[in-house]
Amino acid sequence: MKPVYFLSDAHLGCLALRHRRTQERRLVNFLDSIKHTAGAVYLLGDIFDFWYEYKTVVPRGYTRLLGKISELTDLGVEVHYFVGNHDLWQAGYLTEECGVTIHRKGCAVEIGGKVFFLAHGDGLGTRDWKFRCLRALFHSPTCRFLFSTLHPRWGVTFGRQWARYSQLKHQRHGEPRYMGEEREELVVFARQYLRTHPDVNYFVFGHRHIELDLTLAPAASRLLIIGDWISRFTFARFDGHELTMQNFVEGETKP
């Protein structure tokens, strides 16, 4: 089989990042390097720092990335997009214009004879009631309708400023750290999920902006949290036999 790639959390367009244009070029260069060898690419959410689709309007920018994704799908590469907490307001543009398959919830998929549970990761296993309330608000059809009544000039500006505030808040707290098996919410979720779905071979998540490769006993399933494309530039690659996590270094990383 052709290799399958997983990546997440580029937060393209983030107003709190000075290198956002270089960052987009680097992601595009990576996708260009695998376009003739990849069987599928799974984008596990928060590729955009803020994405909201009005009926006839989408956020400006991202032309290099959208063009490259379209090129991939035109070449027959499957591109799957699992929405995150920054880019969940999708209404068909990426599917209609770029050929992307959108997934709004985490789910198990079979790849190369192995079962993968894939998701962005927000909300899974969380015990933070404030985050749960905010997430419910973002997913509310009523709130989405009310937001859509704002003119895009104000709606998109508000959304990008909100996302900027969130990124700056995370920067003030420093690099995210692995909290251990008992406190890391995605690990807790995976262990609970395995109780009723012991056939899962791999869990692959984004969201946390950390690199983690953990074997879950006793099922011997593996859990990967695949870093980000802000400072780590990490991705996972599955060739049908082995799942590995790598860093993209332009001119050095082999597709």
N, C-alpha and C positions, 0 to 999 in steps of 0.2 A: 504493500500500500504506500501511497504518497504520504509524507509527513504532515501532521496536523499541528497547528500552532495555537497557543493561548496567550493573551496579554490583556492588560487592563490599566485603568487609572492613569491616563495621559493628562486629563484635565486641560485639554487644549483650549486656548483662549482665556486662560485664567489671568485676571488683571493683577494678581499678586506675584506673577512670575515675570521676570525681566527677559528670560530667554525663550519666550513662548513661540516665536517664529522659528528659531533654531530647533526647538523641540519638535515642532510639527515636521520640519524637513527630515529630522532624524527618524521619526516614525515612518514617514513616507519612503525613505531610503531602505528601511528594513523591509517593508512590504514589497518594495520593488525587487529586493534581493531574493525573495522567496516565490515570486509570482509564477515561475516556470516549474517549480518543484513541489509546491504545497498542494495538498488535497483539500484542505479546509483551514480557515482561520476563525477562531472564536474570540470575539472581543467581549470581555467580561465586565463591561460597564464603566461609567465615568470616563469615557474617551473624551467627551466634551465637559468643560467645567460647568457650562449651562447650556441646555438645549431645550427649546420650547417651540413647537410647531403650531402656528396659527393656520387657518384654513388655506390661506394663499401666501403665507410669509414664513420663512425660516430664518434663523440667525445668519448674519453675514459672516463671510470668512470660510476657512477650512477647505478652500477649493482644491488645494494640492491633495489633501487626504481623500476627499470625496471622489476626485478624479482617479486616484490610485485604487480605491476600493472598487469603483466601477470597472476599471481595467481588469482587476482580479476576477470579478464575476463574469466579465465578458470572455475571459480565458477559461472559464469553467471551474474556477476555484470557489467553493462554498464559503460564504462569509456569514457568520452568525453573530448576532449582537444581543447580549443579555443586558437589559437596561440596568443602570445603577441608580443611586439616589440623587445624582446631579443631572441625569439625562433621560429621565423616565417619561418625559412628556413627548413621546413620539406618536405620530399620527399617520404614518405611511410613506413619508417622503423618502427615507432611505431604502425602503422596499421598492417603491415605484421608480425612483431615479437611479438607484445604485445596485439593485438586485439583492439587497441584504435581507436575511431572515431574522425577524425580531422575536425575542423571547422576553416576556414580561415577568416570568417567575423562574426560579431555579428548577431544574429538572434533570432526570437521569437520561443519558443518551448512550447508545452503543457505538463505539469507535474501534475498529480493528479487532472486534471480538471481546473487547473489554468494556465494562460498564463505568461510565464517568458520571458523577453528579456535579453539574456546573451551575454556578450562580455568581452574581456580583458579590453577595455576602451581607449586604445591609439588612438588618432586621432578623437575621437567622441567629437564634439563640440569645438575642439581646435581652438584658434585664433592666435596661435603662428606660424608665417609663416616659421620660421627656422625649427621647429619640423615637419611641414607639408612637407617641402622640403626633410628633412632627411628621413621621412617615405616613401615618394614616391621613393627615391633612394633605400631604402632597399627592396621595393616591386617590383622594376624594373626587369623584366626577363633578360634584357641585362646585367645589373649590376651583377645579380646572375650568369649568364653564365661566365662573366669575372672573378668573384671571384673564380669560380670553377676551373679555369685554374691554380690557385695557388696550390702548393703542400700542402697537409693537415698540414704538419709540420709548414708551414708558415701561412697558412690561419687560422687554428684554434688558433694558438698562437696570431695572430693579433686580431682576434675576442675576445678572452678572455681578452687581454690587453685593448681593447676598452671598453669592459663591465666593467672592473675593474676601469678604469678612470671615467666612468659614475657613478659607485657606490660611489667612493671616493668624487666625486663632490657633490652628494646628502648628504653624511655624513657631509661635510663641512657646508652645509646649515642647518643642524640640522633636527629634526623630521619634516616630512611634516605636514601641518596644514590644517584643513578645512577652505575654503576661503569664505564661505557664499553662499546662494542660487543663488545670482546674478552673482557670479564670478566662482563658481565651475563648470567646463566645463561639467562634466558628468551629473550634475543636469540640466544645461541648455539644454543639448541634450535630456534628458528624457522628460522634459517639452515640447519641440518641437515635439518629437516623439509621445507623447500622443495626440497631436492635430489631427493627422491622424490615430492613432491606439489606440483609447480609451479603447480597451479591455484588454490592458496589466495590469496584476495585480501586477507583481514584476519586477523590474530591478535589476540585480545583476552584479556588476563589480569588477574588481581588479584594478591593475595599479597604483593607487594613494598611496598605503601603509598607508591608514588611515581607521579607523572604523567609518562607518556612517550608520545610520538607519533613513531614512527620509520619512515622508508621503507627497505625492505630491497632493496638492489641485488643482482643486476641484474633481479630479477623485478618490482620496483616494487610489491611487497606492502607493506602497512602493518602495523605492530605497535603496539598500544596497551596500556599498563599503566595501569589506570583509578583509581589513587589509593586513597582509602578513605572511610568515612563516620564517621571519628572526629574529624578536624580539617579534611579537605579537602572532603568532601561533593561528590564528583565522580561523574559518570556519563558514559557514551557513548550517543549517539543516532544511529540509522541510519534514514533516511527513504526508502530505496530508491535514492537517488542519492548522498548524502553521509554519511560517518561523521564525527561531531564529538564532542569531549569538552568537557563543560560543568561548571560548579559550580552547585549548587542554592542559590539565595538565595530564601528564602520571600517571596512577594509580588512577586518580580521575574522569576523564571525562567518562561518560557513552555513549556507542555507540547508 
